[in-house]
């Protein structure tokens, strides 16, 4: 299949012959990359240094106990 001069082809998206240039990417990381890195840093610190790990396990175990026992005992 050939492309005539009057048609737009895949190699000429704007109808102008030549290389198509994509917009330049930012050289610095965006807002969400920095925010995500800060979240992971704080979460890691809280998980290992404070009582977040124990609190998470306690809440999860409580939910499991309530739902499983509540189902078996007819509470739910």
Kinemage of the C-alpha trace (Angstrom):
@kinemage 1
@onewidth
@group {chain A} dominant
@subgroup {mainchain}
@vectorlist {calphas} color= white
{ca unk a 1} P 0.000 0.000 0.000
{ca unk a 2} L 1.457 3.323 -0.951
{ca unk a 3} L 0.694 6.718 0.469
{ca unk a 4} L 0.159 9.554 -1.971
{ca unk a 5} L 1.463 13.014 -1.239
{ca unk a 6} L -2.040 14.296 -0.469
{ca unk a 7} L -2.899 11.628 2.106
{ca unk a 8} L -1.958 11.551 5.752
{ca unk a 9} L 0.027 8.446 6.534
{ca unk a 10} L 1.282 6.861 9.703
{ca unk a 11} L 4.688 8.437 9.184
{ca unk a 12} L 3.159 11.923 8.779
{ca unk a 13} L 0.566 12.375 11.535
{ca unk a 14} L 0.155 16.103 10.881
{ca unk a 15} L 0.454 15.822 7.132
{ca unk a 16} L 3.871 17.450 7.287
{ca unk a 17} L 6.777 15.277 6.188
{ca unk a 18} L 9.574 14.832 8.687
{ca unk a 19} L 10.208 13.223 12.019
{ca unk a 20} L 7.425 13.425 14.569
{ca unk a 21} L 8.699 14.680 17.913
{ca unk a 22} L 7.003 13.705 21.135
{ca unk a 23} L 6.729 16.285 23.919
{ca unk a 24} L 9.777 16.298 26.141
{ca unk a 25} L 9.452 14.493 29.460
{ca unk a 26} L 10.017 16.404 32.668
{ca unk a 27} L 13.526 15.917 33.970
{ca unk a 28} L 12.416 15.996 37.599
{ca unk a 29} L 10.017 13.552 39.286
{ca unk a 30} L 6.402 14.589 39.581
{ca unk a 31} L 4.363 15.389 42.653
{ca unk a 32} L 2.917 11.891 43.051
{ca unk a 33} L 6.305 10.181 42.799
{ca unk a 34} L 7.610 12.282 45.675
{ca unk a 35} L 4.398 11.828 47.683
{ca unk a 36} L 4.463 8.053 47.202
{ca unk a 37} L 8.114 7.867 48.288
{ca unk a 38} L 7.343 9.904 51.424
{ca unk a 39} L 4.338 7.681 52.217
{ca unk a 40} L 6.445 4.526 51.922
{ca unk a 41} L 9.173 6.045 54.103
{ca unk a 42} L 6.734 7.035 56.844
{ca unk a 43} L 4.824 3.747 56.635
{ca unk a 44} L 8.057 1.778 56.960
{ca unk a 45} L 9.106 3.821 59.960
{ca unk a 46} L 5.718 3.506 61.671
{ca unk a 47} L 5.528 -0.205 60.906
{ca unk a 48} L 8.924 -1.037 62.390
{ca unk a 49} L 9.442 1.583 65.084
{ca unk a 50} L 6.006 2.200 66.579
{ca unk a 51} L 3.017 0.015 67.420
{ca unk a 52} L 1.412 0.080 63.976
{ca unk a 53} L 2.272 -3.560 63.302
{ca unk a 54} L 0.772 -4.781 66.562
{ca unk a 55} L -2.302 -2.571 66.173
{ca unk a 56} L -2.891 -3.815 62.619
{ca unk a 57} L -2.633 -7.456 63.683
{ca unk a 58} L -4.942 -6.875 66.654
{ca unk a 59} L -7.612 -5.152 64.545
{ca unk a 60} L -7.416 -7.848 61.849
{ca unk a 61} L -7.685 -10.645 64.400
{ca unk a 62} L -10.654 -8.930 66.053
{ca unk a 63} L -12.489 -8.591 62.731
{ca unk a 64} L -11.815 -12.228 61.851
{ca unk a 65} L -12.987 -13.387 65.286
{ca unk a 66} L -16.162 -11.284 65.178
{ca unk a 67} L -17.175 -12.343 61.685
{ca unk a 68} L -16.328 -16.041 61.986
{ca unk a 69} L -17.759 -16.492 65.479
{ca unk a 70} L -20.678 -14.219 64.663
{ca unk a 71} L -21.514 -16.349 61.664
{ca unk a 72} L -21.206 -19.647 63.548
{ca unk a 73} L -23.089 -18.415 66.611
{ca unk a 74} L -25.795 -16.704 64.594
{ca unk a 75} L -25.005 -13.132 65.638
{ca unk a 76} L -24.790 -11.940 62.038
